[in-house]
Amino acid sequence: MTATMRAIVCHRHGSPRDLVPGTAPVPVAGPGQVLIRVGACGINFPDLLLVEGKYQDRPPFPFIPGGEVAGTVERTGPGATCFAVGERVMATTMLGGLAEFVVAREADVEAIPAGVSPEAAAAFAGAWGTAWHALAQRGQLRPGETLLVLGAAGGTGIAAVQIGRVMGARVIAAAGSDDKLAFLSAQGADDVVNYRSTKLRDAVKVLTAGRGADVVFDPVGGAAFDEATRCVNWNGRLLVVGFASGVIPQFPVNLALLKGYAVVGVYYGRFREREPAAAATNMATLLGLLASGRLAPPVHAVFPLEQTGAALGCLADRAVMGKVVVSVTGR
Ligand SMILES: NC(=O)c1ccc[n+]([C@@H]2O[C@H](COP(=O)([O-])OP(=O)(O)OC[C@H]3O[C@@H](n4cnc5c(N)ncnc54)[C@H](OP(=O)(O)O)[C@@H]3O)[C@@H](O)[C@H]2O)c1
């Protein structure tokens, strides 16, 4: 094996389209870690924010972005016994995935279920893990309840749509174009709303006979959040997941009092750190649903490593339906 590898190395904050491929030393698997030969790397909104310098964490330069990968085990570090060399694995890495090799803690690695492609595996853990934690632990979503998903054609959004259906909810999916609505209907959403051309609160009230949604999943923030605050049912839960719009909204707390609902924060990364056993149980459930085909990440596009900037640009342009993946092997 060579000492250097192809990688997307970020030397300064800026536009994702300025990213160019370079080289970096092949990392070494330390105690309890595995070295993964990366086949595919899933792209998530935090990757874009990290490159732009807008994320809550700011890793020192130079860094390699890429937070979730699928590939094969190349080497195991001292004391790492859970995976065999050559085994197909997926891993959550936070950084380093947009490269030919990445190291991961064994605790962050899972075997890829048989029949699942590297692209689908690389697209899965972050978004579906976030949505499951949001809807199960934070939202306490129950069968028969109505779930409203904002930004529903995006990564966490489509995961919430699929998981809401698996949990037995009626799913209202909101997105910003009619193409996205057609995609969401094909993905199993019960009702769809274009929240750019329609006032969201009015549409949801009509669809719920004036009651509002029991659970709202909001990865968008800004004006979409403001609208959602007006269509939550009594005893409802408004889940604060993210701010893809770039605007962190303000919440008038009198609404929580008057309407009798809760505003609930969701932070999947912190949940995994603080409640690893519960997070592992969630992931085991999710992998079972992935293996059975009841959950399946829709892969919008696969870009070669050299076009990582264009892959990230799709997220910035609100152009993604499902997930974007970078193929490192050039498949
Ligand atoms: N809390 C957590 O644990 C957690 C975990 C993962 C991600 N997140 C956060 O959740 C947010 C969404 O992540 P994601 O992976 O779902 O992103 P994504 O795949 O890019 O989807 C975001 C959606 O937001 C909508 N949007 C509205 N205004 C936008 C704008 N100005 N730029 C881009 N998109 C815009 C777009 O839908 P329309 O065009 O249809 O409106 C888009 O489909 C991010 O803020 C991310 O950091 C939080």
The ligand as an ORCA input file, in Angstrom:
! r2SCAN-3c Opt
* xyz 0 1
  N     -29.920     18.100     14.634
  C     -29.160     17.154     14.113
  O     -28.718     16.223     14.798
  C     -28.864     17.216     12.641
  C     -28.370     16.087     11.954
  C     -28.159     16.188     10.564
  C     -28.396     17.390      9.909
  N     -28.812     18.468     10.640
  C     -29.073     19.765      9.999
  O     -30.287     19.663      9.279
  C     -30.263     20.586      8.197
  C     -30.649     19.873      6.918
  O     -29.733     18.832      6.623
  P     -30.033     17.858      5.397
  O     -28.906     16.880      5.369
  O     -31.404     17.358      5.431
  O     -29.846     18.893      4.180
  P     -30.350     18.805      2.654
  O     -30.346     17.399      2.195
  O     -29.580     19.782      1.889
  O     -31.888     19.281      2.743
  C     -32.201     20.543      3.257
  C     -33.490     21.033      2.636
  O     -33.711     22.350      3.163
  C     -34.406     23.121      2.198
  N     -33.853     24.479      2.142
  C     -34.541     25.612      2.398
  N     -33.770     26.685      2.267
  C     -32.548     26.244      1.890
  C     -31.337     26.912      1.567
  N     -31.215     28.251      1.621
  N     -30.274     26.157      1.222
  C     -30.358     24.820      1.199
  N     -31.503     24.116      1.482
  C     -32.597     24.836      1.825
  C     -34.290     22.403      0.850
  O     -35.602     21.972      0.494
  P     -36.613     22.894     -0.348
  O     -35.868     23.496     -1.500
  O     -37.626     21.898     -0.759
  O     -37.120     23.918      0.620
  C     -33.438     21.164      1.133
  O     -33.959     20.014      0.500
  C     -28.868     21.216      8.196
  O     -28.926     22.450      8.876
  C     -28.039     20.213      8.990
  O     -26.916     20.809      9.597
  C     -29.059     18.398     11.974
*
